[in-house]
Amino acid sequence: MLTIGIVWPGLQAGWAQPAADAAEKMRRANALVQADKPEQAIPIYHELVAAFPKMPSLRVNLAVAQYKAGRYQEAVDECRALVEQQPELFSAWLFLGASELKLGQAADAVEALRKAAALQPGDLNARLMLADALLERQQFKEAAEQYTEAARAMPESPRAWYGLGRSEEGAAGEIFDRLEKARPGSAEVLALAGDFEFERGQMAQALRQYREALALRPELRGLHTAIAEVYAKTGHPQWATTERAREARPGADCAGQTPECAFAAGQLEQAAAAFADTPEQTYWQAKAFQALALRAYARLAELPASRERAEAAANAYEKGGRYWEAVVAWREALEFAKGDTGIQRRLALALCHSNDCGAALPLIQDLLRRDKSSAEFHYLYGLALIEVHDPAQAIQYLETALERDDKFQPTHGALGEAYLEVGRWEAAIVQLEAALADDDSGTRHYQLARAYQGAGKRERAAAVLREYREILSRHEVEEKNEPRITPP
C-alpha cells in the first residue's frame, strides 16, 4: 500500500504569517485526511489552493486527498499541473505514478515512478510503486530487480516478497514461452512443462513430461532428480532413491559463468542474470527464475499473516485446482483489504469453480453496485442465480452481460441454460448453438438437445445427442489414457 502523508514543510516556509482562518482550515483538512475522511478535506484544500496558488505543497496535499478518496483522474490532473511548474517535485511524480497505476495506465505510471525513484533513490515507497508498475507491464526482470532491492532493505515486507515471487515466476514463464516458440517439443521445453505441472500438483502429467524429455536428451542434468521428486511426493520413496542414484553429477570443468554452472553451484541470481544464447542455457535460466520464485514465496510464508501471504496461497491452490482451499485463502485476504474489488472478484470466481456460485451472490451484488458496466459481473450474478434455481431473474443479468460483451462465450451458454429452464426453447437454441464451440464437457450439447426436443425439432435433437455421446466416449478414452505413476 502507498504510504501517504500530508506535506507541511513547504507550506510553512512559503507562508510566514498565515491568516488565522486559513491556518485553521489547514489543520482541519489535515485532520480529515488522517482520519480517513478525504472527501471532506478536498473542498477545503481547493479553497486553500485558490487562495495561495504559488504554494505547491497545498496542491500536493490536495492530490493526496484525491488519491485517498479514489479520485485518481483528478489526482493525475493535479500532479501533472504540479510537475509542469516544478519538474523536480518528488511527491508530485510519486502520486502521479500511483494514481496512473490505479487507473490501469501502467506505461504512464512507469515513466512517472522512474522519475520519482531517480529524484529520491533511497525512497523505498517509490521503488515498490515502480516495481508494481513494471510487474503490471509484465516487465518481469526489471520488476524483480526493484523488488529485490526493496526486500533487502525491508526483509519483513510481505509486499516486497510477494511481488518478487510473482515477478520471478513471470520471468520463468516468459522464458518458457520464448523457448517453446523457438524449439517446440524439445527436451528443454518438455522438462520445463513438467516443472509447471509439478507446481500445479499434477504429478502424473509431470512424470510423463520428464520421461519424454529424458528420452530425447538423456544427458540433460536434473531430470532424474525431478522424477525422484514426483515419486517422493506420491509416496514412493524407494523409486525416488533409484532415480536419484541415476542423476548425473556436474562435470569437473563446470567453472564458467553459464546459467547451468551457476545453477549447479546454487548461485541462482547469477544463473538468472547470465547470458543465455542456446536452448540449454535458456532452460537453466528459466530453472533459476523458478527456484528464485519458490524461495521468495517460501520467505513470504514465514512472515506473519497478511493480504499478500493469503493471495499467494490462494493462487497456489487455484493452480492445482484446489478451489475450496482457495476460497478460504481469498476470504483471509479480504479480511486484510475489505471491499477490495479484485479480491472480491477472485473469491467469487473461486466459489463458482467450487460449484458454490450461490454463496457468491452477496459478493457479486456488491461488485455490480460499484461497477454496473461490467459484463463479467452481470454474467457471474446471472450464473449464481441459475445455481440457486432462479433462472427467470438470471435472464435479465445475462442479457445485460451479452449486451456489454457479445464475444464472451460463457455468457451464451449460461443464458441458453436460463432460457431452457423457463421453457423459452427457440431463444435457448440460439444461445446454446453459439456456445457449442467451447463445450468440452458436453453439457451445452445435452442442453441444446433438450431445447430442440422442447421446440419439437426431434431430428436435430437426435443429431446433437449423438454428438454428446461422442464427447462422453472421447472423455472415457482420454481418462483411460491418462498418465499414471509407474515405477522407474
Secondary structure as GFF3:
##gff-version 3
##sequence-region A 1 488
A	DSSP	alpha_helix	9	14	.	.	.	ID=ss1
A	DSSP	alpha_helix	20	34	.	.	.	ID=ss2
A	DSSP	alpha_helix	38	51	.	.	.	ID=ss3
A	DSSP	alpha_helix	56	68	.	.	.	ID=ss4
A	DSSP	alpha_helix	72	85	.	.	.	ID=ss5
A	DSSP	alpha_helix	90	102	.	.	.	ID=ss6
A	DSSP	alpha_helix	106	119	.	.	.	ID=ss7
A	DSSP	alpha_helix	124	136	.	.	.	ID=ss8
A	DSSP	alpha_helix	140	153	.	.	.	ID=ss9
A	DSSP	alpha_helix	158	182	.	.	.	ID=ss10
A	DSSP	alpha_helix	187	199	.	.	.	ID=ss11
A	DSSP	alpha_helix	203	216	.	.	.	ID=ss12
A	DSSP	alpha_helix	223	233	.	.	.	ID=ss13
A	DSSP	alpha_helix	237	246	.	.	.	ID=ss14
A	DSSP	alpha_helix	259	264	.	.	.	ID=ss15
A	DSSP	alpha_helix	268	273	.	.	.	ID=ss16
A	DSSP	alpha_helix	279	302	.	.	.	ID=ss17
A	DSSP	alpha_helix	307	319	.	.	.	ID=ss18
A	DSSP	alpha_helix	323	336	.	.	.	ID=ss19
A	DSSP	alpha_helix	341	353	.	.	.	ID=ss20
A	DSSP	three_ten_helix	357	360	.	.	.	ID=ss21
A	DSSP	alpha_helix	361	370	.	.	.	ID=ss22
A	DSSP	alpha_helix	375	387	.	.	.	ID=ss23
A	DSSP	alpha_helix	391	404	.	.	.	ID=ss24
A	DSSP	alpha_helix	409	421	.	.	.	ID=ss25
A	DSSP	alpha_helix	425	435	.	.	.	ID=ss26
A	DSSP	three_ten_helix	436	438	.	.	.	ID=ss27
A	DSSP	alpha_helix	443	454	.	.	.	ID=ss28
A	DSSP	alpha_helix	458	480	.	.	.	ID=ss29
###
